[in-house]
Amino acid sequence: MPRRALQRERPTVVWLHSLARSGSSITVYAAAAPWQHAVADEIIGPWDRTGAPYWYPRSQRRLVRLFKQRGHELTPDVVDLTNRVLSQIAGTTGVVISKWPHLRPAPEVFDRAFPNDRRAYLIRNPLHRLNSLYRRGWLGSISAEHDFHRYAQFARWWREQEHRLTYDELRADPRAFFSRLFDAWGWDHDQTHVEGAVAYMRQNYHASSAEKSDASGGGVLSEREFALPEEAIDRYLSDPFMVDFMQEMGWSTDPADYGATARETV
């Protein structure tokens, strides 16, 4: 397909950036539900999404390989193939929500690669997020020092963004959360759209990405039952930047609130 024709056919694309286990799955699928917009679920990530439950086109498999070959950089050929995949995923509404729960590339790189796309950034309490990874046994997803540096970098990027959301808002006031998200993406919406997103969230639980089940299994066990190693809690709560950030966000810095024996922090 000629490049010029591909650009004309590219759908409207909006992005949600987060880290894994931060509520991004339920957010994008619930947001898409009122309009039946398509979701591009980690299409540039490390996984082949051409099978169930995604059934993305074969070009997505090629995109995974190409992104890896290019050192996980958004080179022109990676961007072109991403746009092709997005065009193939798009449904009749002509809008695609692209979910990206990975740290790389940096926000400014995404802005240059996809300059016309609106984006929002979602963050969660670092120890609740980390506990969710440990409880699920997703140890391969945890980088050195209990994912500290990955989270710290994302927190710094999150602070710099125009459209910032938190997992706390999603849980405490989903109506306000989705209204703010729709505004960030530049979507005209009314109460019917907001209620549609909230209804989806309450009826579905995304255990992992598009793999969903009845919402009754959802609970926030990662905020009640802890599997964190004490050294992980120490790593986060002994760092001045992290403690300041958590206090700024209104998140507890008491180790006892994360399953550890209470002790003094910085």
Rosetta blueprint (number, residue, H / E / L):
1 M L
2 P L
3 R H
4 R H
5 A H
6 L H
7 Q H
8 R H
9 E H
10 R L
11 P L
12 T E
13 V E
14 V E
15 W E
16 L E
17 H E
18 S L
19 L L
20 A L
21 R L
22 S L
23 G L
24 S H
25 S H
26 I H
27 T H
28 V H
29 Y H
30 A H
31 A H
32 A H
33 A L
34 P L
35 W L
36 Q L
37 H L
38 A E
39 V E
40 A E
41 D E
42 E L
43 I L
44 I L
45 G L
46 P L
47 W L
48 D L
49 R L
50 T L
51 G L
52 A L
53 P L
54 Y L
55 W L
56 Y L
57 P L
58 R H
59 S H
60 Q H
61 R H
62 R H
63 L H
64 V H
65 R H
66 L H
67 F H
68 K H
69 Q H
70 R L
71 G L
72 H L
73 E L
74 L L
75 T L
76 P H
77 D H
78 V H
79 V H
80 D H
81 L H
82 T H
83 N H
84 R H
85 V H
86 L H
87 S H
88 Q H
89 I H
90 A L
91 G L
92 T L
93 T L
94 G L
95 V E
96 V E
97 I E
98 S E
99 K E
100 W E
101 P L
102 H L
103 L L
104 R L
105 P L
106 A L
107 P H
108 E H
109 V H
110 F H
111 D H
112 R H
113 A H
114 F L
115 P L
116 N L
117 D L
118 R E
119 R E
120 A E
121 Y E
122 L E
123 I E
124 R L
125 N L
126 P H
127 L H
128 H H
129 R H
130 L H
131 N H
132 S H
133 L H
134 Y H
135 R H
136 R H
137 G L
138 W L
139 L H
140 G H
141 S H
142 I L
143 S L
144 A H
145 E H
146 H H
147 D H
148 F H
149 H H
150 R H
151 Y H
152 A H
153 Q H
154 F H
155 A H
156 R H
157 W H
158 W H
159 R H
160 E H
161 Q L
162 E L
163 H L
164 R E
165 L E
166 T E
167 Y H
168 D H
169 E H
170 L H
171 R H
172 A H
173 D L
174 P H
175 R H
176 A H
177 F H
178 F H
179 S H
180 R H
181 L H
182 F H
183 D H
184 A H
185 W L
186 G L
187 W L
188 D L
189 H L
190 D L
191 Q H
192 T H
193 H H
194 V H
195 E H
196 G H
197 A H
198 V H
199 A H
200 Y H
201 M H
202 R H
203 Q H
204 N E
205 Y E
206 H E
207 A E
208 S E
209 S L
210 A L
211 E E
212 K E
213 S E
214 D E
215 A H
216 S H
217 G H
218 G L
219 G L
220 V L
221 L H
222 S H
223 E H
224 R L
225 E L
226 F L
227 A L
228 L L
229 P L
230 E H
231 E H
232 A H
233 I H
234 D H
235 R H
236 Y H
237 L H
238 S L
239 D L
240 P H
241 F H
242 M H
243 V H
244 D H
245 F H
246 M H
247 Q H
248 E H
249 M H
250 G L
251 W L
252 S L
253 T L
254 D L
255 P H
256 A H
257 D H
258 Y H
259 G L
260 A L
261 T L
262 A L
263 R L
264 E L
265 T L
266 V L
